């Protein structure tokens, strides 16, 4: 591979040094890092001695793919992982040595790891009643699930930043300068966090925050555990160091002196995951521990025109813009829309241009991304539907609907309710008819409704022969009646105590996916039901350990109805190897770290660009290491944080664009309100920095 | 050509192809998830897989130096405790002291890679290399059958190709390699499979041929042996029956991964949206 001289200093030379590599996104830092791994391998370093750390799984995929393709000996064996995964591995292996010191009430019993979805459930179980009883969070108008999420988020920050969880409320209150009601809310958040932590400890439940806490306090100080990592991995590479947390930075401070070599890759002007505890300033302080610093400043992703656009926008946003590119016309890399008044017009304009690029200009669909500050279901669905109409392949890391809203999932949940025969769980007639429509091939909603009306009695289904009216039998048809009977007879025989996930698997395999039934050879439905089975299984395994007498199936069904479970898909970037146009929130695309040729920025007028997510119970800046105790969070701070966020996202997007950006703008936003957010203003202001397109530059 | 440039072969996906080319296509090329049951008694099956995972972790912990007196009192499952006792008694009998637990090795296979994840590799000072795999299944297969399993052929082949770094930079002579299966449910009985140059060459030809065949395969046919379909999750997708087979007759590989409820810590950014 062709490498610039500076890249060679990282990739080929200095293989026994600790190198701090920085530069803007798109300057070839990761490429240099991957090449360094290959050279280490060619130099005889065993792959089992090399570790690549990334802030999240998506960031590691380019590494894994490149290393799998490489012919370097053992390149596919190099481990690419996250701090969280390492922490869990250490905890599982060394639990017997540290359990007694963790504060867990059952040190002889194994630890249990609830995922994000189950943490929501646990939060509801452990603190939900207390919130009701004490009337916590009065006046906070966010959904209960988002409230739980922010309590979890506070605990995560305390662990990742490294302050005691008992200080969450005090820190938040100390920075608050508004009404005393809000200050009480921080007390409530503290009380809930403490309650949750105490409950986790009493049940050996290791949520992410406790995992990190134990890593800091018990595992890392334990020689066996620390040595397991530091003796095993002698060559450490860290990508996107600025997106990682103070916990990792602290560990590296101890680890780097023990390494044979290291490469710390720092993306200048990033810090996109600050709201998750990323700390670019802490990350930079590790530069002092390195033998050598290299800065890459020659762009490799952006074309001349995009670079000129980037320069103009950086100037507008008051960011370090460096010297202007010698060639390149910024305007040529930007497409403004024709005047669009309404949001659907903007979507049509976007999809029209995407279709032209794919069908007429023969651009590979995977080289196009459509981003927005947020990608709500309605926007995603509208884009997907229109792209389908134009025959443009697309992909998204979240589906258009939550798992529980998928028809096959709703049908399975309804049949599960029927099979449970439990009070309070009987589905309504409308749901039964819907489930029959989904489950039986060729069953239309009218016939399904007739069946439900005739055969759904007292929470259970009756056999088809119970329809005495020959005319009604004829309307439904005997063929559908026979299929209905197969379904009914299976449900009648299934034991009520069969765990729900096994019920879903069996009913799917033995009935719904068989010939004559609605999911026969429906491959996408298979994947959806598999997600449901995973969710129900994880719930069952956790709850039966917590409370062996709990009515697991009934509880699961109730949690789904309340939106606590099966409410979102977890993204799986690894499974997604499709080549379609990517639809994603801007932030998600940025963290995937893959440049594309064409970008469409939607809802450019939205105030979501450059505004913090509304999180009334937490605060990423105040809960960071850099916040002075007692200092108030002022409007000026909010403004500065917004400006930083806007610059990070907008300039970060440009650095990952090779050819052109299309701006999706409508006078009225999704909710019909006029929108003039900070990105739109910045783009207008930028005009003065752009050289006219027809000027000879 | 069917296979992407970065495809990685394993004993598992090769065995799937040999057992049923359609299963290989669905599972690894189309990545089709199909959540039907493998066996009739899934609760017992799941319990068994959990026991297997727990036992493997205990062995790994022991090999990392955690003492039995720390580990043994924590084992709540009597059956796993028996396995562990048996392993303590003879699991490491005659195993050289230079050991690499949970070792992953890769070797080239045509344009692709062949990956083996081994429970334990041990090398003696005289260069003798022992490859160990802990088995927790009820069935102890006949040696003739186990010799033909892809695991036996792949692991020894990969160690011969890629084991140099465990052996002071010297390639490990196939004549010095032995693969040993240790059966927990059979009081630590073992099956031993020595290797030699002739077998190595035969395996090499066979594996390369198999990889080429998979890459060029135009149609991935269903297996002729329909008994296999009883234990395959894709049976309804392939029109090969409704009910899963009885657990007592299941002879699959218990090393298959448990469905994980792993902490989805890398997905934290979902929180904000």
Boltz contact constraints between the chains, C-beta under 6 A:
constraints:
  - contact:
      token1: [A, 46]
      token2: [B, 165]
      max_distance: 6.0
  - contact:
      token1: [A, 56]
      token2: [B, 266]
      max_distance: 6.0
  - contact:
      token1: [A, 57]
      token2: [B, 266]
      max_distance: 6.0
  - contact:
      token1: [A, 65]
      token2: [B, 6]
      max_distance: 6.0
  - contact:
      token1: [A, 68]
      token2: [B, 6]
      max_distance: 6.0
  - contact:
      token1: [A, 69]
      token2: [B, 5]
      max_distance: 6.0
  - contact:
      token1: [A, 69]
      token2: [B, 6]
      max_distance: 6.0
  - contact:
      token1: [A, 74]
      token2: [B, 106]
      max_distance: 6.0
  - contact:
      token1: [A, 76]
      token2: [B, 8]
      max_distance: 6.0
  - contact:
      token1: [A, 76]
      token2: [B, 106]
      max_distance: 6.0
  - contact:
      token1: [A, 76]
      token2: [B, 113]
      max_distance: 6.0
  - contact:
      token1: [A, 77]
      token2: [B, 104]
      max_distance: 6.0
  - contact:
      token1: [A, 77]
      token2: [B, 106]
      max_distance: 6.0
  - contact:
      token1: [A, 82]
      token2: [B, 266]
      max_distance: 6.0
  - contact:
      token1: [A, 84]
      token2: [B, 265]
      max_distance: 6.0
  - contact:
      token1: [A, 88]
      token2: [B, 263]
      max_distance: 6.0
  - contact:
      token1: [A, 93]
      token2: [B, 61]
      max_distance: 6.0
  - contact:
      token1: [A, 96]
      token2: [B, 70]
      max_distance: 6.0
  - contact:
      token1: [A, 96]
      token2: [B, 74]
      max_distance: 6.0
  - contact:
      token1: [A, 108]
      token2: [B, 74]
      max_distance: 6.0
  - contact:
      token1: [A, 113]
      token2: [B, 263]
      max_distance: 6.0
  - contact:
      token1: [A, 115]
      token2: [B, 263]
      max_distance: 6.0
  - contact:
      token1: [A, 115]
      token2: [B, 264]
      max_distance: 6.0
  - contact:
      token1: [A, 116]
      token2: [B, 264]
      max_distance: 6.0
  - contact:
      token1: [A, 149]
      token2: [B, 271]
      max_distance: 6.0
  - contact:
      token1: [A, 208]
      token2: [B, 265]
      max_distance: 6.0
  - contact:
      token1: [A, 275]
      token2: [B, 272]
      max_distance: 6.0
  - contact:
      token1: [A, 276]
      token2: [B, 268]
      max_distance: 6.0
  - contact:
      token1: [A, 502]
      token2: [B, 42]
      max_distance: 6.0
  - contact:
      token1: [A, 505]
      token2: [B, 35]
      max_distance: 6.0
  - contact:
      token1: [A, 505]
      token2: [B, 36]
      max_distance: 6.0
  - contact:
      token1: [A, 505]
      token2: [B, 37]
      max_distance: 6.0
  - contact:
      token1: [A, 506]
      token2: [B, 37]
      max_distance: 6.0
  - contact:
      token1: [A, 508]
      token2: [B, 35]
      max_distance: 6.0
  - contact:
      token1: [A, 509]
      token2: [B, 36]
      max_distance: 6.0
  - contact:
      token1: [A, 509]
      token2: [B, 37]
      max_distance: 6.0
  - contact:
      token1: [A, 509]
      token2: [B, 236]
      max_distance: 6.0
  - contact:
      token1: [A, 510]
      token2: [B, 242]
      max_distance: 6.0
  - contact:
      token1: [A, 513]
      token2: [B, 236]
      max_distance: 6.0
  - contact:
      token1: [A, 514]
      token2: [B, 236]
      max_distance: 6.0
  - contact:
      token1: [A, 514]
      token2: [B, 242]
      max_distance: 6.0
  - contact:
      token1: [A, 523]
      token2: [B, 32]
      max_distance: 6.0
  - contact:
      token1: [A, 526]
      token2: [B, 33]
      max_distance: 6.0
  - contact:
      token1: [A, 526]
      token2: [B, 34]
      max_distance: 6.0
  - contact:
      token1: [A, 527]
      token2: [B, 33]
      max_distance: 6.0
  - contact:
      token1: [A, 529]
      token2: [B, 35]
      max_distance: 6.0
  - contact:
      token1: [A, 530]
      token2: [B, 33]
      max_distance: 6.0
  - contact:
      token1: [A, 530]
      token2: [B, 35]
      max_distance: 6.0
  - contact:
      token1: [A, 533]
      token2: [B, 35]
      max_distance: 6.0
  - contact:
      token1: [A, 538]
      token2: [B, 261]
      max_distance: 6.0
  - contact:
      token1: [A, 570]
      token2: [B, 264]
      max_distance: 6.0
  - contact:
      token1: [A, 570]
      token2: [B, 267]
      max_distance: 6.0
  - contact:
      token1: [A, 575]
      token2: [B, 31]
      max_distance: 6.0
  - contact:
      token1: [A, 585]
      token2: [B, 273]
      max_distance: 6.0
  - contact:
      token1: [A, 613]
      token2: [B, 272]
      max_distance: 6.0
